[in-house]
């Protein structure tokens, strides 16, 4: 009998058996709590928004601390993501908090591709986790999970409508991360304008098909509060690390010439609502949604790109081993095909090179023959010219000899005539 049939029979025949006494497996939740507390937790927040909306201040206010970090210089030509990880301790619970900020977002004249570095960063974290998960020896219990669990999208308090940059960016991110839109520096607009602004933002998000994170209402313990808080989205928040004395208490507030805005006063802003929903009530659900929804979507798309499927064309279960063997054979076939193509290309190039060398050799031989013939013609011309010069030299020598002979004969004849005249002259006297 197959193992699946046995499991089916066991599941169908499951019975409730009363216990005669205390066994102890009711302590399993306590064991899980103790194990989780000893291992600690991690939570990663992505802050997306234009420069000057108070992202760093709000993070400091949320966790009631001062996160150390270098001030960002907004001189980069594009958007850069800066990640900082901090170890926090509250009571006996440890939290490894990672805050990722978008430096330079919205600073460029051309904002068309401002969302791309953010999408690439989120995908890179998914890819790193997937590579760790696909290893033979996995150490996921000690692996630092860098996947983004929550994206706080800061909206400028214009009071009119969302910018095109905000709509495009949230549309690109809604399938990859849990987006919680917040209106930053909400004390910059009046209360009536803020109410209209929230309605306008919600309407634009719905009309453009942007899926923001909805607080879960399936758990009875938090269904009522989450259902109420979903109606308050987007949260209008104010951040401040400055403490002022109000009455007999020191409270975080912002001092203005016309009065004081209290950060933790729900009549002034939604900061307390954001902190409750993000940290105290739904932090674990944000982590779970990141893994079960966004990461699983990324994982499924990547595995489908690699050719892995759950069923074959006949809608039958497809085993991983069969898929691996099929992909391996396909890869080997493609590899052999490419190898054969490269070999044919190499042979063709060798033949072409040999033909080029033969043609070059032929041209060299023809050039050599032409030069040789030219050399012989030049040599013959020089020999003819030399012979002609030799003939001229011999003729010149002959003429010179004849001239010298005539000259000597003439001088002898002149001498005899002079002697004859001298003798005649002597006889005359």
SESELUM-497032 format. One record per residue (C-alpha): residue number from 1; residue in one letter; chain; z, x, y. Coordinates in nm, 2 decimals. Example, Ala and Ser with C-alpha at 12.3 -4.5 7.8 and 13.67 -1.06 7.14 Angstrom:
BEGIN
 nugu tivex fido     c3     c1     c2
    1     A    A   0.78   1.23  -0.45
    2     S    A   0.71   1.37  -0.11
//
This chain:
BEGIN
 nugu tivex fido     c3     c1     c2
    1     X    A   0.00   0.00   0.00
    2     X    A  -0.09   0.14   0.34
    3     X    A   0.18   0.24   0.59
    4     X    A   0.06  -0.01   0.84
    5     X    A   0.10  -0.29   0.59
    6     X    A   0.45  -0.18   0.51
    7     X    A   0.54  -0.17   0.88
    8     X    A   0.39  -0.51   0.93
    9     X    A   0.60  -0.66   0.65
   10     X    A   0.91  -0.49   0.78
   11     X    A   0.85  -0.63   1.13
   12     X    A   0.78  -0.98   1.01
   13     X    A   1.09  -0.98   0.78
   14     X    A   1.33  -0.85   1.04
   15     X    A   1.67  -1.03   1.02
   16     X    A   1.97  -1.04   1.24
   17     X    A   2.28  -0.92   1.05
   18     X    A   2.63  -0.97   1.19
   19     X    A   2.85  -0.66   1.20
   20     X    A   3.20  -0.66   1.04
   21     X    A   3.33  -0.41   1.29
   22     X    A   3.25  -0.17   1.57
   23     X    A   2.97   0.08   1.47
   24     X    A   2.91   0.26   1.80
   25     X    A   2.54   0.24   1.88
   26     X    A   2.63   0.03   2.19
   27     X    A   2.70   0.37   2.35
   28     X    A   2.33   0.46   2.34
   29     X    A   2.28   0.37   2.71
   30     X    A   2.57   0.59   2.80
   31     X    A   2.41   0.87   2.60
   32     X    A   2.08   0.83   2.79
   33     X    A   2.27   0.82   3.12
   34     X    A   2.45   1.14   3.04
   35     X    A   2.14   1.31   2.92
   36     X    A   1.95   1.21   3.23
   37     X    A   2.23   1.32   3.46
   38     X    A   2.25   1.66   3.29
   39     X    A   1.87   1.71   3.31
   40     X    A   1.85   1.59   3.67
   41     X    A   1.57   1.39   3.83
   42     X    A   1.26   1.47   4.04
   43     X    A   1.10   1.26   4.31
   44     X    A   0.79   1.35   4.51
   45     X    A   0.70   1.19   4.84
   46     X    A   0.36   1.23   5.02
   47     X    A   0.37   1.17   5.40
   48     X    A   0.03   1.08   5.54
   49     X    A  -0.02   1.01   5.90
   50     X    A  -0.15   1.15   6.23
   51     X    A   0.02   1.42   6.42
   52     X    A   0.32   1.32   6.62
   53     X    A   0.43   1.01   6.43
   54     X    A   0.76   1.15   6.33
   55     X    A   0.70   1.22   5.96
   56     X    A   0.94   1.52   5.94
   57     X    A   1.21   1.34   6.14
   58     X    A   1.20   1.03   5.92
   59     X    A   1.24   1.25   5.60
   60     X    A   1.54   1.41   5.76
   61     X    A   1.69   1.07   5.84
   62     X    A   1.62   0.92   5.50
   63     X    A   1.81   1.19   5.31
   64     X    A   2.06   1.25   5.58
   65     X    A   1.99   1.62   5.60
   66     X    A   1.79   1.88   5.78
   67     X    A   1.50   2.01   5.57
   68     X    A   1.42   2.36   5.66
   69     X    A   1.05   2.44   5.70
   70     X    A   0.81   2.63   5.92
   71     X    A   0.67   2.43   6.21
   72     X    A   0.31   2.33   6.15
   73     X    A   0.04   2.47   6.37
   74     X    A  -0.23   2.21   6.43
   75     X    A  -0.52   2.46   6.49
   76     X    A  -0.68   2.43   6.14
   77     X    A  -1.04   2.31   6.13
   78     X    A  -0.95   2.07   5.85
   79     X    A  -0.66   1.89   5.68
   80     X    A  -0.41   2.10   5.49
   81     X    A  -0.13   1.98   5.25
   82     X    A   0.20   2.16   5.27
   83     X    A   0.45   2.11   4.98
   84     X    A   0.82   2.19   5.00
   85     X    A   1.07   2.14   4.72
   86     X    A   1.44   2.10   4.77
   87     X    A   1.74   2.07   4.53
   88     X    A   1.97   1.79   4.65
   89     X    A   2.31   1.69   4.50
   90     X    A   2.49   1.36   4.55
   91     X    A   2.81   1.30   4.35
   92     X    A   2.72   1.44   4.00
   93     X    A   2.34   1.35   4.02
   94     X    A   2.09   1.63   4.10
   95     X    A   1.75   1.55   4.25
   96     X    A   1.46   1.79   4.29
   97     X    A   1.28   1.64   4.59
   98     X    A   0.93   1.75   4.69
   99     X    A   0.80   1.65   5.03
  100     X    A   0.42   1.69   5.08
  101     X    A   0.30   1.67   5.44
  102     X    A  -0.06   1.64   5.57
  103     X    A  -0.10   1.90   5.84
  104     X    A  -0.38   1.83   6.08
  105     X    A  -0.45   1.48   5.95
  106     X    A  -0.64   1.29   6.23
  107     X    A  -0.67   1.60   6.46
  108     X    A  -1.04   1.65   6.40
  109     X    A  -1.32   1.50   6.61
  110     X    A  -1.51   1.42   6.29
  111     X    A  -1.25   1.24   6.07
  112     X    A  -1.50   1.13   5.80
  113     X    A  -1.37   1.36   5.53
  114     X    A  -1.00   1.37   5.63
  115     X    A  -0.90   1.19   5.31
  116     X    A  -1.07   1.43   5.07
  117     X    A  -0.81   1.71   5.07
  118     X    A  -0.54   1.44   5.00
  119     X    A  -0.73   1.29   4.71
  120     X    A  -0.80   1.64   4.57
  121     X    A  -0.43   1.74   4.59
  122     X    A  -0.32   1.42   4.40
  123     X    A  -0.59   1.48   4.13
  124     X    A  -0.48   1.84   4.10
  125     X    A  -0.12   1.73   4.02
  126     X    A  -0.25   1.48   3.76
  127     X    A  -0.48   1.75   3.61
  128     X    A  -0.19   2.00   3.58
  129     X    A   0.03   1.74   3.40
  130     X    A  -0.27   1.65   3.17
  131     X    A  -0.32   2.01   3.08
  132     X    A   0.04   2.05   3.00
  133     X    A   0.03   1.74   2.79
  134     X    A  -0.27   1.86   2.60
  135     X    A  -0.11   2.19   2.50
  136     X    A  -0.02   2.25   2.14
  137     X    A   0.33   2.36   2.24
  138     X    A   0.44   2.12   2.51
  139     X    A   0.75   2.16   2.72
  140     X    A   0.74   1.84   2.92
  141     X    A   1.12   1.81   2.92
  142     X    A   1.14   2.13   3.13
  143     X    A   0.80   2.09   3.31
  144     X    A   0.83   2.03   3.68
  145     X    A   0.65   1.71   3.74
  146     X    A   0.46   1.75   4.07
  147     X    A   0.28   1.41   4.06
  148     X    A   0.32   1.21   4.37
  149     X    A   0.55   0.91   4.32
  150     X    A   0.54   0.75   4.66
  151     X    A   0.30   0.78   4.96
  152     X    A   0.46   0.68   5.29
  153     X    A   0.16   0.60   5.51
  154     X    A   0.25   0.63   5.88
  155     X    A   0.07   0.38   6.10
  156     X    A   0.05   0.45   6.48
  157     X    A   0.23   0.17   6.68
  158     X    A  -0.08   0.06   6.87
  159     X    A   0.00  -0.31   6.84
  160     X    A  -0.37  -0.40   6.79
  161     X    A  -0.51  -0.32   6.45
  162     X    A  -0.55  -0.05   6.19
  163     X    A  -0.78   0.24   6.26
  164     X    A  -1.09   0.30   6.05
  165     X    A  -0.93   0.63   5.94
  166     X    A  -0.62   0.44   5.81
  167     X    A  -0.83   0.18   5.62
  168     X    A  -1.06   0.44   5.46
  169     X    A  -0.78   0.67   5.36
  170     X    A  -0.56   0.40   5.20
  171     X    A  -0.86   0.25   5.02
  172     X    A  -0.93   0.60   4.86
  173     X    A  -0.56   0.64   4.77
  174     X    A  -0.45   0.30   4.64
  175     X    A  -0.57   0.37   4.28
  176     X    A  -0.40   0.71   4.27
  177     X    A  -0.06   0.67   4.43
  178     X    A   0.20   0.40   4.53
  179     X    A   0.13   0.34   4.90
  180     X    A   0.41   0.21   5.12
  181     X    A   0.28   0.15   5.47
  182     X    A   0.52   0.19   5.75
  183     X    A   0.49   0.15   6.13
  184     X    A   0.62   0.47   6.28
  185     X    A   0.81   0.48   6.61
  186     X    A   0.82   0.10   6.61
  187     X    A   1.04   0.11   6.92
  188     X    A   0.73   0.18   7.12
  189     X    A   0.62  -0.19   7.11
  190     X    A   0.80  -0.51   7.18
  191     X    A   0.95  -0.73   6.91
  192     X    A   0.69  -1.00   6.95
  193     X    A   0.40  -0.75   6.94
  194     X    A   0.56  -0.59   6.63
  195     X    A   0.56  -0.92   6.45
  196     X    A   0.19  -0.99   6.53
  197     X    A   0.11  -0.63   6.44
  198     X    A   0.26  -0.66   6.09
  199     X    A   0.06  -0.98   6.03
  200     X    A  -0.26  -0.81   6.15
  201     X    A  -0.20  -0.51   5.93
  202     X    A  -0.13  -0.73   5.62
  203     X    A  -0.45  -0.93   5.69
  204     X    A  -0.67  -0.63   5.73
  205     X    A  -0.53  -0.47   5.41
  206     X    A  -0.60  -0.79   5.21
  207     X    A  -0.95  -0.84   5.36
  208     X    A  -1.05  -0.48   5.29
  209     X    A  -0.91  -0.49   4.93
  210     X    A  -0.64  -0.22   4.98
  211     X    A  -0.38  -0.24   4.71
  212     X    A  -0.04  -0.13   4.84
  213     X    A   0.27  -0.09   4.63
  214     X    A   0.46  -0.42   4.56
  215     X    A   0.83  -0.40   4.48
  216     X    A   0.87  -0.53   4.12
  217     X    A   1.00  -0.88   4.07
  218     X    A   1.00  -0.89   3.68
  219     X    A   1.36  -0.75   3.66
  220     X    A   1.60  -1.03   3.73
  221     X    A   1.86  -0.80   3.87
  222     X    A   1.63  -0.69   4.16
  223     X    A   1.38  -0.98   4.17
  224     X    A   1.54  -1.16   4.46
  225     X    A   1.58  -0.86   4.69
  226     X    A   1.24  -0.72   4.60
  227     X    A   1.07  -1.05   4.66
  228     X    A   1.23  -1.07   5.00
  229     X    A   1.14  -0.72   5.09
  230     X    A   0.78  -0.76   4.99
  231     X    A   0.75  -1.01   5.28
  232     X    A   0.87  -0.75   5.53
  233     X    A   0.59  -0.50   5.45
  234     X    A   0.49  -0.29   5.63
  235     X    A   0.83  -0.16   5.74
  236     X    A   0.88  -0.09   6.11
  237     X    A   1.09   0.23   6.12
  238     X    A   1.26   0.47   6.36
  239     X    A   1.38   0.81   6.27
  240     X    A   1.64   1.02   6.44
  241     X    A   1.88   1.30   6.35
  242     X    A   2.07   1.27   6.67
  243     X    A   2.41   1.10   6.64
  244     X    A   2.56   0.91   6.93
  245     X    A   2.90   0.74   6.97
  246     X    A   2.85   0.37   6.97
  247     X    A   3.18   0.18   6.99
  248     X    A   3.42   0.38   6.76
  249     X    A   3.16   0.51   6.53
  250     X    A   2.91   0.79   6.53
  251     X    A   2.57   0.65   6.45
  252     X    A   2.21   0.78   6.43
  253     X    A   2.03   0.65   6.73
  254     X    A   1.78   0.72   7.00
  255     X    A   1.89   0.72   7.36
  256     X    A   1.66   0.59   7.63
  257     X    A   1.71   0.53   8.00
  258     X    A   1.72   0.15   7.94
  259     X    A   1.95   0.16   7.63
  260     X    A   2.01   0.28   7.28
  261     X    A   1.81   0.21   6.96
  262     X    A   2.02   0.23   6.64
  263     X    A   1.84   0.36   6.34
  264     X    A   2.06   0.18   6.08
  265     X    A   2.08  -0.14   6.27
  266     X    A   1.85  -0.39   6.09
  267     X    A   1.81  -0.59   6.42
  268     X    A   1.64  -0.28   6.57
  269     X    A   1.42  -0.16   6.29
  270     X    A   1.35  -0.17   5.91
  271     X    A   1.49   0.18   5.83
  272     X    A   1.77   0.04   5.61
  273     X    A   1.52  -0.18   5.42
  274     X    A   1.29   0.12   5.36
  275     X    A   1.58   0.34   5.24
  276     X    A   1.71   0.06   5.01
  277     X    A   1.37  -0.01   4.86
  278     X    A   1.25   0.35   4.83
  279     X    A   1.56   0.53   4.71
  280     X    A   1.84   0.29   4.61
  281     X    A   1.65   0.02   4.42
  282     X    A   1.30   0.12   4.32
  283     X    A   1.29   0.50   4.29
  284     X    A   1.27   0.48   3.91
  285     X    A   1.00   0.21   3.92
  286     X    A   0.80   0.43   4.15
  287     X    A   0.82   0.71   3.90
  288     X    A   0.73   0.47   3.61
  289     X    A   0.44   0.32   3.80
  290     X    A   0.30   0.67   3.88
  291     X    A   0.31   0.75   3.51
  292     X    A   0.21   0.43   3.35
  293     X    A  -0.05   0.31   3.60
  294     X    A  -0.20   0.59   3.82
  295     X    A  -0.17   0.88   3.58
  296     X    A  -0.29   0.67   3.28
  297     X    A  -0.59   0.57   3.48
  298     X    A  -0.67   0.93   3.57
  299     X    A  -0.61   1.04   3.21
  300     X    A  -0.83   0.76   3.07
  301     X    A  -1.12   0.85   3.31
  302     X    A  -1.09   1.22   3.22
  303     X    A  -1.09   1.16   2.85
  304     X    A  -1.38   0.92   2.87
  305     X    A  -1.57   1.19   3.07
  306     X    A  -1.50   1.43   2.78
  307     X    A  -1.64   1.17   2.54
  308     X    A  -1.32   1.04   2.38
  309     X    A  -1.30   0.67   2.31
  310     X    A  -1.05   0.44   2.14
  311     X    A  -1.32   0.25   1.94
  312     X    A  -1.66   0.34   1.79
  313     X    A  -1.98   0.13   1.86
  314     X    A  -1.87  -0.11   1.58
  315     X    A  -1.54  -0.18   1.76
  316     X    A  -1.34   0.00   1.49
  317     X    A  -1.06   0.24   1.56
  318     X    A  -1.18   0.59   1.64
  319     X    A  -0.96   0.87   1.53
  320     X    A  -0.90   1.17   1.75
  321     X    A  -1.00   1.40   1.46
  322     X    A  -1.34   1.23   1.43
  323     X    A  -1.39   1.24   1.80
  324     X    A  -1.30   1.61   1.81
  325     X    A  -1.54   1.69   1.53
  326     X    A  -1.82   1.49   1.68
  327     X    A  -1.77   1.65   2.02
  328     X    A  -1.74   1.99   1.86
  329     X    A  -2.07   1.94   1.66
  330     X    A  -2.23   1.81   1.98
  331     X    A  -2.11   2.11   2.17
  332     X    A  -2.23   2.35   1.90
  333     X    A  -2.57   2.18   1.89
  334     X    A  -2.60   2.21   2.27
  335     X    A  -2.48   2.57   2.25
  336     X    A  -2.74   2.66   1.99
  337     X    A  -3.01   2.48   2.19
  338     X    A  -2.92   2.67   2.50
  339     X    A  -2.91   2.99   2.30
  340     X    A  -3.26   2.92   2.16
  341     X    A  -3.38   2.84   2.51
  342     X    A  -3.23   3.16   2.64
  343     X    A  -3.39   3.36   2.36
  344     X    A  -3.73   3.20   2.42
  345     X    A  -3.69   3.27   2.79
  346     X    A  -3.60   3.63   2.72
  347     X    A  -3.90   3.68   2.49
  348     X    A  -4.13   3.52   2.74
  349     X    A  -3.99   3.75   3.02
  350     X    A  -4.03   4.05   2.79
  351     X    A  -4.39   3.96   2.73
  352     X    A  -4.45   3.90   3.09
  353     X    A  -4.29   4.24   3.17
  354     X    A  -4.50   4.41   2.91
  355     X    A  -4.82   4.26   3.05
  356     X    A  -4.72   4.37   3.40
  357     X    A  -4.65   4.72   3.27
  358     X    A  -4.99   4.73   3.09
  359     X    A  -5.16   4.61   3.40
  360     X    A  -4.98   4.87   3.61
  361     X    A  -5.07   5.14   3.35
  362     X    A  -5.44   5.03   3.36
  363     X    A  -5.44   5.05   3.74
  364     X    A  -5.28   5.39   3.73
  365     X    A  -5.55   5.52   3.48
  366     X    A  -5.83   5.38   3.70
  367     X    A  -5.67   5.53   4.01
  368     X    A  -5.64   5.87   3.82
  369     X    A  -6.01   5.85   3.72
  370     X    A  -6.11   5.77   4.07
  371     X    A  -5.91   6.06   4.21
  372     X    A  -6.04   6.29   3.94
  373     X    A  -6.40   6.20   4.01
  374     X    A  -6.33   6.24   4.39
  375     X    A  -6.18   6.58   4.32
  376     X    A  -6.48   6.69   4.12
  377     X    A  -6.72   6.57   4.39
  378     X    A  -6.51   6.76   4.65
  379     X    A  -6.51   7.07   4.44
  380     X    A  -6.88   7.06   4.39
  381     X    A  -6.94   7.02   4.76
  382     X    A  -6.71   7.31   4.83
  383     X    A  -6.89   7.52   4.57
  384     X    A  -7.23   7.43   4.72
  385     X    A  -7.10   7.51   5.06
  386     X    A  -6.96   7.84   4.94
  387     X    A  -7.29   7.93   4.78
  388     X    A  -7.47   7.85   5.10
  389     X    A  -7.23   8.06   5.30
  390     X    A  -7.27   8.35   5.05
  391     X    A  -7.65   8.33   5.09
  392     X    A  -7.61   8.33   5.47
  393     X    A  -7.38   8.63   5.45
  394     X    A  -7.63   8.82   5.22
  395     X    A  -7.92   8.74   5.46
  396     X    A  -7.71   8.85   5.75
  397     X    A  -7.63   9.18   5.58
  398     X    A  -8.00   9.24   5.50
  399     X    A  -8.10   9.17   5.86
  400     X    A  -7.82   9.40   5.98
  401     X    A  -7.94   9.68   5.75
  402     X    A  -8.29   9.64   5.87
  403     X    A  -8.18   9.64   6.23
  404     X    A  -7.98   9.96   6.18
  405     X    A  -8.28  10.12   6.01
  406     X    A  -8.51  10.03   6.29
  407     X    A  -8.26  10.15   6.54
  408     X    A  -8.22  10.49   6.36
  409     X    A  -8.60  10.53   6.34
  410     X    A  -8.63  10.45   6.71
  411     X    A  -8.37  10.70   6.81
  412     X    A  -8.54  10.97   6.60
  413     X    A  -8.88  10.90   6.76
  414     X    A  -8.73  10.91   7.11
  415     X    A  -8.57  11.25   7.04
  416     X    A  -8.90  11.41   6.93
  417     X    A  -9.09  11.28   7.24
  418     X    A  -8.82  11.43   7.46
  419     X    A  -8.85  11.78   7.29
  420     X    A  -9.23  11.76   7.33
  421     X    A  -9.20  11.68   7.71
  422     X    A  -8.95  11.97   7.76
  423     X    A  -9.18  12.21   7.58
  424     X    A  -9.49  12.10   7.79
  425     X    A  -9.28  12.14   8.10
  426     X    A  -9.18  12.49   8.01
  427     X    A  -9.54  12.59   7.94
  428     X    A  -9.65  12.46   8.28
  429     X    A  -9.42  12.69   8.46
//
